[in-house]
């Protein structure tokens, strides 16, 4: 769940699955989730194990960008960032 500059495809699947298997979500993902989205949404997603797509993840604030070509977009962003270095 940790991220810096996150990308997703629209059809990517997201979920916090512990509830589906009857497990307590006690790993770091539940702690990090609270830092990314509101506590009530974090609880809802954790308790329901709801599966949602990349578009909904963007709406929730879990990803920064949704694209059909996330890898290529990330490489383009990295190349843009590289040009800001005074050592290039």
N, C-alpha and C positions, 0 to 999 in steps of 0.2 A: 504494500500500500504506500510505501515511501515513493516520493516522486519529486522531480525538479521541474522539468519541462516535458509534460506528458502528452502523448498523441495516441489516438485510437482510430480504428476503422468504425464506420457506423454500425456494422453488424457484429462487432466484438461482444462477447458475453462477459458480464461482471456479476459477482455474487459473493456474499459472505456465507459460506456453506456450512459452518459448524452446526447451526440449528437444524439443518436437514438431517444430520447424522446424530442428533441428540447430544452434541458436545458443547461444552462451555467455551465461548470464544475468549481464551485467556492468553493468546499470543499477542505480539506487538501490533498486529493489524488493527485490532479494536482500539488501541490507544492512539495510533496514528490517524485512524479514521475520524476521531473527534477533532483533530486539528484541521481536517480538510472540509468537513461539512458540519451542519448544525447537530447538536447532540440528539435532538428528537429524530432527525432523519437517520442518524447513525444507529440509534436503537431500533428503529423500524426495520432498516435493512438487515441488521444483525439478527433480530428476532424472527423475521419472516423468511430469511434465506432467498429472498426474491431475486430472480435472474433479470438483469436489465442490459440493454445494449449500449453501445458507445455514445449514441446521441443522448440518451438519458443520463449517462455518466457525465457528459459535458454539462447538461442542465443541472445536475447535482453538484457540479464543481470538482469532480474527481479527475477529470482530464482537462487539459488546456485547449486542445484542438481535436476536431474530428475530420478525418480525410480518408479518401479511398487509397491514398498513397502516403501513409504516415512515415514510413522509413525515408522515402525520398524527401519529404518535407523536413524531417529532422536533419538530414544531411545538408539541405539548403540552408537551414537555420544555423547549423554549425559553421558552414562556410561563411555566412554573413558575420557571425561572431568573430571568426578568425581574422577578418579584415579590420576589426577594431583594435587588434593588437598592435602596439607601436613597434613590435619586433618583426613584423611581416614585410 
